[in-house]
Amino acid sequence: MQERQSGSPQAASTAAAESTAVYSADYVIIGSGAVGMAFADILVSESDATVVIVDRYAKPGGHWNVAYPFVELHQPAAFYGVSSKELSGGRSEPGGLNAGLGELATGAQVSAYFEDVMRYQFLPSGRVQYFPSCEYRGEGQCVSLVSGKQFSVQADKKFIDCTHLNTEVPSTHTPNFHVEDGVQFIPLNDLPRVTQAPEGYVVIGAGKTGIDACLWLLDRGVQADEITWIMPRDAWLLDRKNTQVTQEFFFDTMGAYASQMESLAAADSLDDLCARLEKSGYFLRIDENVTPTMFHAATISQAEIEALRRIRNVVRLGRVQTISPTQIVLEKGVINTSSKALHVDCSASAIGNVELKPIFAGDVITPQMVRPYQPVFSAALIAHVELNYAEQEQKNKLCAPVPLPNHVSDFLRFTAVALSNQFQWNQQPELREWIAANRLDGPSKLAQSVEPHEVEKLAVLQRIGKAVPAAAANLPKLLASL
């Protein structure tokens, strides 16, 4: 590996701009978002491998560089980030709609965290070369987006493509509908820049960004009746209380998992499954009179659900086709609007339809999720498998990609793969121990912490042990019924 010329994160980029040199390392990682950073962290902490990281953003963190200003993690910060460094301060939210739940780091905190990891862990190792503000053009060719200078990268072992699961965010999203002149229309990122109150807000999008927009407006004193929410599809949501990883929430988190497995074991159809999951508290929905068809695994608190239910002007007429100064044309109808209303675009689809592919393929590794809801844990596990297992067939057997959820039926698909992966991991004592010790695997810590005298907690674990095999046996029947 070529020696770094400075301790600055930009130094490698400067060096590249001065020549058309080839920068080589054991592993070349394209993308320094959360997945790329979690993968690199394992390489740095568990091996003596050299690493080249190329990223188009000026700082590590991927989409966090361009996320909307009031974005927060949707899961507890305690098990997000890279394996070797804690993100959360172990705090709980002191107030608001998530009071008492684990800290939800802000976008600014997450960005600062990844920059800290790069500057104070990766670069001082002397084994990482970092090329920010540089675009990978394929075939080992890169170009600096600042200077225009070109250079090449070469992987002596593996090339890691962390762009396969690129996240789409409102600020870089092009709406797939037409907006006529005279319409006040902004991406979600610009909402905090509003300096003059419009005559109402129109929030376009039913996903987590739409939820965040509505909650932000309500929190800033906007009356619920001043918000029109265009909701093409209702979604099943996950109760954030069931994602906590402290002892205080043992029965919520582990109990919810037991209920999930029991529901999967007993259900005879997808509709029956959703009803059981809702009754158990695993699934939530905003409107109890509307059956959701979407599932993006978004988390929400009970208090946030109650706040959103105050919004009565919810439009369920499909996706937007055209917005004019006087009306909005949707797939299934037309509604009135005004040039004095502010239309907020929340229609970006985070991660769209992504084709699953083998994670290990020759000299290329394509990180994808191997456990639902946990991209950084998945990346760390894939990196560990790369370092500790020799045969590609075995690596792929241990790391089958989990489908990304869109339709509620995808809940069955990714759960089936997830249970199969977990079974494979359990057959490998070393891997099982690594997972148990990894800080990104929060729920396992709860299970391991149970003492012999804690009868009620042991009963929850026994429920899980009984229900998981039954769920795995019933899943093929549920999938066949779709």
C-alpha positions in Angstrom: 0.0 0.0 0.0 1.3 3.5 -0.8 2.2 5.4 2.3 0.0 8.3 3.3 1.5 11.7 3.0 -0.4 13.4 5.8 -2.7 12.8 8.7 -5.5 14.8 7.0 -8.4 12.8 5.5 -8.0 14.8 2.3 -4.4 14.0 1.8 -4.9 10.9 -0.2 -7.2 12.8 -2.5 -4.6 15.5 -3.0 -2.0 12.9 -3.8 -4.3 11.4 -6.4 -4.8 14.7 -8.0 -1.1 15.2 -8.5 -0.6 12.1 -10.6 -2.3 9.2 -12.4 -0.9 6.8 -9.9 -2.4 3.4 -9.1 -3.3 3.0 -5.5 -3.4 -0.6 -4.4 -4.5 -2.3 -1.2 -5.8 -5.7 -0.1 -9.3 -4.4 -0.2 -10.8 -1.5 -2.2 -14.1 -0.3 -0.8 -16.3 2.0 -2.9 -18.5 4.0 -0.5 -17.8 5.3 3.0 -21.4 5.3 4.1 -22.5 3.3 7.1 -22.1 0.0 5.3 -18.7 0.8 4.0 -17.5 2.1 7.3 -18.8 -0.9 9.2 -17.1 -3.3 6.7 -13.8 -1.4 6.9 -13.9 -1.3 10.7 -13.8 -5.1 10.8 -10.9 -5.2 8.3 -8.9 -2.7 10.4 -9.7 -4.2 13.8 -9.6 -7.9 13.0 -6.8 -8.2 10.5 -3.6 -6.5 9.2 -5.2 -5.9 5.8 -4.7 -2.7 3.9 -7.7 -0.8 2.6 -8.5 1.9 0.0 -11.8 3.7 0.4 -13.2 5.9 -2.4 -16.3 8.0 -1.9 -18.0 10.8 -3.8 -18.9 12.7 -0.7 -16.5 15.1 1.0 -16.8 13.3 4.4 -17.7 9.8 5.4 -21.2 8.9 6.3 -22.8 8.4 2.9 -26.4 9.7 2.7 -26.0 11.3 6.1 -24.1 14.1 4.3 -27.3 15.1 2.4 -30.1 14.0 4.8 -32.7 16.5 5.9 -31.6 18.7 8.8 -33.9 17.3 11.4 -33.3 13.6 10.6 -32.7 11.2 13.4 -31.8 7.5 13.7 -35.0 5.4 13.8 -33.4 2.8 16.0 -31.5 3.2 19.3 -28.1 4.7 18.7 -26.6 2.0 21.0 -26.4 -0.5 18.2 -25.6 1.6 15.1 -22.3 2.6 13.6 -19.2 0.5 13.5 -18.4 -2.4 15.8 -15.4 -0.9 17.5 -16.8 2.4 18.7 -19.9 3.3 20.6 -22.2 5.9 19.1 -24.7 6.3 21.9 -23.8 7.8 25.3 -26.0 5.3 26.9 -28.7 8.0 27.4 -32.4 7.9 27.1 -34.5 10.5 25.3 -35.3 13.1 28.0 -38.6 14.3 26.6 -40.8 14.6 23.6 -42.6 11.8 21.8 -39.8 9.3 22.5 -39.3 10.1 26.2 -37.6 7.3 28.1 -36.6 5.3 25.0 -33.0 4.9 23.9 -31.2 7.9 22.5 -32.0 8.6 18.8 -28.8 10.2 17.5 -29.4 13.2 15.2 -28.0 13.3 11.7 -25.3 15.8 12.8 -24.2 13.4 15.6 -24.0 10.5 13.2 -22.0 12.4 10.6 -19.6 13.6 13.3 -19.3 10.0 14.6 -18.3 8.6 11.2 -15.8 11.4 10.6 -14.3 10.7 14.0 -13.9 7.0 13.2 -12.2 7.9 9.9 -9.8 10.5 11.4 -8.9 8.9 14.7 -9.2 5.2 14.0 -8.9 4.3 10.4 -6.3 6.8 9.1 -3.9 6.6 12.1 -3.7 2.8 11.5 -1.5 3.5 8.5 -3.3 0.8 6.6 -6.2 2.9 5.2 -6.1 5.3 2.3 -9.2 7.5 2.0 -10.2 9.3 -1.2 -13.1 11.7 -0.4 -14.8 13.8 -3.1 -13.8 11.2 -5.7 -16.1 9.2 -8.0 -15.5 5.6 -9.0 -16.0 5.2 -12.7 -15.6 1.5 -13.0 -12.8 -0.8 -14.1 -10.6 0.6 -11.3 -10.8 4.2 -12.6 -11.5 7.1 -10.4 -11.7 10.9 -10.7 -11.5 13.7 -8.2 -14.8 15.7 -8.3 -12.9 18.7 -7.1 -9.8 18.8 -9.3 -10.9 16.6 -12.2 -7.7 14.6 -11.9 -7.9 10.8 -12.6 -6.3 7.9 -10.8 -6.7 4.2 -10.5 -7.3 1.8 -7.6 -6.4 -1.9 -7.5 -7.6 -4.6 -5.1 -5.0 -7.3 -4.4 -7.7 -9.4 -2.7 -11.3 -8.1 -3.0 -13.3 -5.2 -4.3 -16.1 -4.2 -2.1 -19.1 -2.5 -3.8 -21.0 -0.6 -1.1 -23.0 1.3 -3.7 -25.5 -1.5 -4.4 -27.8 -0.4 -1.6 -27.5 3.3 -2.2 -30.0 5.3 -0.2 -32.2 7.8 -2.0 -32.8 10.9 0.0 -35.2 13.9 -0.6 -32.5 16.4 -1.5 -31.1 14.3 -4.3 -34.5 12.8 -5.4 -36.2 13.7 -8.7 -40.0 13.5 -8.3 -41.6 11.0 -10.7 -44.5 13.5 -11.2 -44.9 16.8 -13.0 -45.0 20.1 -11.0 -46.3 23.1 -12.9 -45.1 26.6 -12.7 -46.6 28.6 -9.9 -46.6 25.8 -7.4 -44.8 26.2 -4.1 -42.8 22.9 -4.0 -39.8 22.0 -1.9 -37.9 18.8 -0.9 -38.1 17.9 2.8 -34.6 19.2 3.3 -35.9 22.8 2.8 -38.7 22.6 5.3 -36.7 24.2 8.2 -35.8 27.1 5.9 -39.5 28.3 5.7 -39.6 31.9 6.9 -43.2 32.8 6.1 -46.1 30.5 7.0 -48.0 29.3 3.9 -51.7 28.7 3.7 -51.4 25.1 4.6 -49.0 22.3 3.9 -49.3 19.3 1.6 -47.0 16.4 2.5 -46.4 14.0 -0.3 -45.4 10.5 0.7 -46.4 7.8 3.2 -43.0 6.5 4.2 -40.8 7.5 7.1 -39.8 10.8 5.6 -43.5 11.7 5.2 -44.0 10.7 8.9 -41.0 12.8 9.9 -42.4 15.8 8.0 -45.8 15.6 9.6 -44.3 15.2 13.1 -41.9 18.1 12.6 -44.8 20.4 11.5 -46.9 19.4 14.4 -44.0 19.9 16.8 -43.6 23.4 15.4 -47.1 24.4 16.2 -48.8 23.8 12.8 -52.4 22.8 13.4 -53.3 19.3 12.3 -56.1 20.6 10.0 -53.5 22.7 8.2 -51.8 19.6 6.9 -52.9 17.5 3.9 -51.1 14.2 3.8 -51.0 12.4 0.5 -50.6 8.7 1.4 -50.5 6.4 -1.6 -50.2 3.3 0.6 -50.7 2.8 4.3 -47.9 1.0 6.1 -47.4 -1.4 8.8 -45.0 0.1 11.3 -42.8 -1.3 14.1 -43.1 -0.1 17.7 -39.9 1.5 18.7 -40.3 0.4 22.2 -39.7 -3.2 21.0 -36.3 -2.3 19.6 -34.6 -1.2 22.9 -31.5 -3.1 24.1 -31.4 -2.2 27.8 -32.6 -4.4 30.7 -35.5 -2.0 31.4 -37.1 -3.1 28.1 -36.2 -6.8 28.2 -39.9 -7.9 28.1 -40.7 -5.5 25.3 -37.8 -6.4 23.0 -37.5 -10.1 23.7 -41.3 -10.5 24.2 -42.0 -8.9 20.9 -39.6 -11.3 19.2 -41.3 -14.3 20.9 -44.7 -12.9 19.8 -43.4 -12.5 16.2 -42.2 -16.1 16.0 -45.4 -17.4 17.7 -47.5 -15.4 15.2 -45.5 -16.9 12.3 -45.9 -20.4 13.7 -49.7 -20.1 14.1 -50.8 -18.0 11.1 -52.6 -19.6 8.1 -52.4 -16.6 5.8 -50.7 -13.3 5.4 -53.8 -11.4 6.6 -54.0 -13.7 9.6 -50.4 -13.1 10.3 -50.8 -9.3 10.2 -53.8 -9.5 12.5 -51.8 -11.6 15.0 -48.7 -9.3 14.8 -50.9 -6.3 15.5 -52.7 -7.9 18.4 -49.4 -8.9 19.9 -48.1 -5.3 19.6 -45.4 -6.1 17.1 -47.2 -4.3 14.2 -48.7 -0.8 14.4 -50.7 1.2 12.0 -51.8 4.8 11.9 -55.4 4.3 10.8 -57.0 1.3 12.4 -59.7 1.3 9.7 -57.3 1.0 6.8 -55.5 -2.2 6.0 -51.8 -1.5 5.1 -50.2 -3.0 2.1 -46.7 -1.4 2.6 -44.0 -2.5 4.9 -40.7 -0.6 5.0 -39.7 -1.6 8.5 -40.1 2.0 9.8 -40.1 2.3 13.6 -42.4 4.7 15.5 -43.4 5.4 19.1 -46.9 5.0 20.4 -46.9 8.8 21.2 -45.9 9.6 17.6 -48.8 7.4 16.3 -51.2 9.3 18.5 -49.9 12.7 17.1 -50.2 11.5 13.5 -53.8 10.4 14.1 -54.7 14.1 14.7 -54.2 14.7 10.9 -57.6 14.2 9.3 -56.9 15.4 5.8 -55.3 12.1 4.6 -55.6 11.5 0.8 -55.6 7.9 -0.3 -56.0 8.2 -4.0 -52.7 6.6 -5.1 -49.5 8.4 -6.3 -49.3 11.9 -7.5 -49.3 12.4 -11.3 -49.4 16.3 -11.6 -49.5 19.3 -9.3 -50.8 22.6 -10.7 -51.5 25.8 -8.8 -55.2 24.7 -8.3 -55.3 20.9 -8.2 -53.4 17.7 -7.6 -54.0 14.9 -10.1 -53.5 11.4 -8.5 -53.9 7.9 -9.9 -57.4 7.5 -8.6 -58.8 11.1 -8.4 -58.2 14.8 -8.2 -58.1 17.1 -5.1 -57.9 20.9 -4.9 -54.8 22.7 -3.8 -53.6 26.3 -3.8 -50.6 28.3 -5.0 -50.4 29.6 -1.5 -50.0 26.1 0.0 -46.5 24.6 0.4 -46.1 21.2 -1.1 -43.3 19.1 0.6 -41.8 16.2 -1.4 -41.3 13.1 0.7 -41.7 10.7 -2.1 -38.1 9.4 -2.3 -38.2 5.7 -1.7 -35.1 5.3 0.5 -33.8 2.1 -1.1 -35.8 1.2 -4.2 -36.2 -2.1 -5.9 -32.7 -3.6 -5.5 -31.8 -6.8 -7.3 -30.4 -9.3 -4.9 -27.1 -10.9 -5.9 -24.6 -13.3 -4.3 -22.6 -11.4 -1.7 -19.4 -13.2 -2.6 -18.7 -13.5 -6.3 -15.0 -14.1 -7.3 -13.0 -11.0 -6.3 -16.1 -8.8 -5.7 -18.1 -8.6 -2.4 -21.5 -6.8 -2.6 -22.6 -6.2 1.0 -26.4 -6.5 1.5 -28.5 -7.2 4.5 -28.2 -10.6 6.0 -30.4 -9.8 9.0 -33.6 -7.7 8.7 -33.4 -4.0 9.8 -29.6 -4.2 10.5 -27.4 -3.0 7.6 -24.4 -2.2 9.7 -24.4 -5.4 11.6 -24.8 -7.2 8.3 -21.8 -5.4 6.8 -19.7 -6.2 9.9 -20.7 -9.9 9.8 -19.9 -10.2 6.1 -16.5 -8.7 6.6 -15.8 -11.1 9.5 -16.9 -14.0 7.3 -14.6 -12.8 4.5 -11.6 -12.8 6.9 -12.3 -16.2 8.6 -13.8 -18.5 5.9 -11.9 -19.6 2.8 -14.5 -21.2 0.5 -16.8 -18.9 -1.5 -19.7 -21.5 -1.3 -19.5 -21.5 2.5 -19.4 -17.7 2.7 -22.5 -17.4 0.6 -24.2 -20.1 2.6 -23.5 -18.1 5.7 -24.5 -14.8 4.1 -27.6 -15.2 2.0 -29.0 -11.7 1.2 -32.2 -10.7 2.9 -34.8 -9.2 0.5 -35.6 -5.5 1.2 -39.2 -5.0 2.3 -41.7 -3.1 0.2 -45.0 -4.9 0.2 -46.2 -6.4 3.4 -45.7 -9.9 1.9 -42.0 -9.2 1.9 -42.1 -9.7 5.6 -42.5 -13.4 5.0 -39.7 -13.5 2.4 -37.0 -11.8 4.5 -38.0 -13.6 7.7 -37.5 -16.9 5.9 -34.0 -16.0 4.8 -33.2 -14.4 8.1 -34.1 -17.6 10.0 -32.1 -19.7 7.6 -29.1 -17.4 8.1 -29.4 -17.6 11.8 -29.5 -21.4 11.7 -26.3 -21.4 9.6 -24.6 -19.1 12.0 -25.5 -21.3 15.0 -23.8 -24.2 13.3 -20.4 -22.3 13.5 -19.3 -22.0 17.1 -16.7 -19.4 16.3 -19.2 -17.3 14.4 -21.8 -17.7 17.1 -19.4 -16.4 19.7 -18.4 -13.5 17.5 -22.0 -12.4 17.0 -22.7 -12.7 20.7 -19.7 -10.4 21.5 -20.3 -7.9 18.7 -21.8 -4.6 20.1 -24.0 -4.2 17.0 -26.0 -7.2 18.0 -28.0 -5.7 20.8 -30.8 -8.3 21.4 -28.3 -11.1 21.9 -26.9 -9.2 24.8 -30.3 -9.2 26.5 -30.7 -12.9 26.0 -27.2 -13.6 27.4 -27.8 -11.5 30.5 -30.6 -13.6 31.9 -29.7 -15.2 35.3 -30.9 -18.6 36.4 -33.1 -17.1 39.0 -34.9 -14.8 36.6 -37.9 -17.1 36.0 -40.0 -14.7 34.0 -37.2 -13.8 31.6 -36.3 -17.5 31.2 -39.9 -18.1 30.3 -39.7 -15.6 27.4 -36.5 -17.2 26.1 -38.3 -20.6 26.3 -41.1 -19.2 24.2 -38.6 -18.1 21.6 -36.9 -21.5 21.6 -40.2 -23.2 21.1 -41.6 -20.8 18.5 -38.6 -20.4 16.2 -38.6 -24.0 14.8 -42.4 -23.9 14.4 -42.2 -20.5 12.6 -39.5 -21.8 10.3 -41.7 -24.9 9.5 -44.8 -22.8 8.8 -43.1 -20.1 6.6 -43.0 -22.2 3.4 -46.8 -22.7 3.8 -47.4 -19.0 4.2 -45.2 -18.2 1.3 -47.0 -20.7 -0.9 -50.3 -19.1 0.0 -49.3 -15.7 -1.4 
